Amino acid sequence: MRLLFFIFFLTSCESFFFQDFKIKHFPKSSKNEELYYKVKKGDNLYFIAKKFNVTIPKLINYNNINAPYKIYPNQRIFIPKKRVYSVKKGDTLYSISRKYKTDLFVVAKFNNLKNVNQINVNQKLIIPDYLVEKKIVKKK
C-alpha cells in the first residue's frame, strides 16, 4: 500500500518539479496537410504543378506515378517543398551544391546568377531537387 502511495506521489510531483520544462500553448502542426494534396474531380498533374509551383516531372517522381500518368479523385499527392539556403561566410556555390547533392550550374541557373563565383553572405538561394530520371531496362 505504501509503495502504491509512493509511486502515485512521485508521478503527481513530476508536474510540480518539472513545470518549467513543459511546452505551453504549442500549436498543433498539420504537417500532413501541408505536404499532401487531395486530388479533386477534374484535376490533372499540370494544374497541381502550377498551383504549387513545382514541375510535373517532380510530382511524377516523388509520387511514383507510372505512364500514362493518370491521377484519380481522392488520391493523395505528395507536394515537395522548395529548399531555401542562406549563404554563410566561407560558402561557395560548389560547396552548397555538393551539400544538397545537386549540380552547381543548375543552382546558378535556378537563382539567375550570372557569375558562379559571386555569392553574398545572407543571400537566399533556392536549391532545386536533383531528379534522377527513371531508366527502363529492356530484357532481351
N, C-alpha and C positions, 0 to 999 in steps of 0.2 A: 504494500500500500504506500509506504514511504517512497519507494522507488518510482511509482507512478506519479505521485505528487511532485517529486523532484524533477522528473522529466517534463511534466506539464509546466512547472515553474520556469525551467530553463527555456522552453520554447516560447513561453509568453514574455520572458525577459529579453528575448532576442531583439524584438522591435524596440524595446527601451534602450538597449545598449548600442544598437546599430542604426538608430534613427537618422543620423547624418548621412548615411550611405544609401538611403532609399531614393529612388528617382520619383519625383512627384510631377504629376500632370504631364507625363510623357505621351505625346500624341501617337496614336496608333498609325503605323505606316502601312499603306496599302501597296506594297511592292508588286504584288501580283497584278494589281490594277494598272500600274504604270508600265509593266513590261509586256503585257499581252493585250491584244485587240480581239474582240469577239466579232467575227465576220457576220455582216448583215446581208439580207437578200439584196442582190444587185451589186454587191462589192466585187472588185477584182483586184489583182495584185498591183496594177497601175494606180488605181485610186488610193489604195492603202499606202503605197510607196510615196505618193505625192502628199498625202495627208500628214505622214510622219517624217517627211524629208529624208527618206532612205532610198537606196537603189533597189530595183526589182531583183537583181541577182543576189543581193544581200538577204532579202526576205526569203528567196528560194533556198539559199544555202543554209541559213540559220534554222529554217523550219523543215528541212529535208523534203521539199515538195518536188515530186518527180514529174516528168513530162506526162501529160500535156499541161502541167501546171494549173490544175483546177483546184479551187477552194470552194468550201461549202458553208452555208449559213450555220451559225453557232460554233464554227471551228475557231479555235484559239490560235492566233498568230503571234509569235514572239517578235517584238519590236526591238532591235538592237539600238542602244543609245550611242551617241557620239561621245568620244573621249576628248576632253579638253585638257591640255597640259600647259602649265605656267612655267615658262623658261626660268631656270635658276642660274646663278653665276657659275661659269665653267661649262655649261651645257653647249653642245654643238648639235646641229641638226642630225648629224650622223649618229651621235650617242643616243639621241631621243628616238630616232628611227630603229636603232638596234634594241632599245629597251622595250619598244612596243611591237617588235618583230614585223616591221613594215619597211617599205623602200624609201630611201632618202628623197628621191626625186618626186615620189608620189606625195609625200608630206609637203614638199616645197610647192608643188603644183596646186595641191588642195588648199593651201593658205595664200596663194598668189604671191609667193616670194620670188623676187627677181634674182637675188643673189643668195645661194645656199649657204654662204659663209657669213651672212649678216643677219643675226637674230639678236634681240634685245632682252635684257633681264626683265622679268614680269610680263613678257609678251605672251599672249594666249594663242596657242596653236591647237588646231583641231586635228586629231590623229585619226585618219581613216583606218578601217579594219583591212587587214591583209586577207584577201579571199583566195582560196585555192580552188581552182575550178575542178569539178569532178571529171576524172578521166574514165572513159568507158573502155574497158579492155575486152576485145572480142577474142573468143577462143576459136581456134581453127579445128 
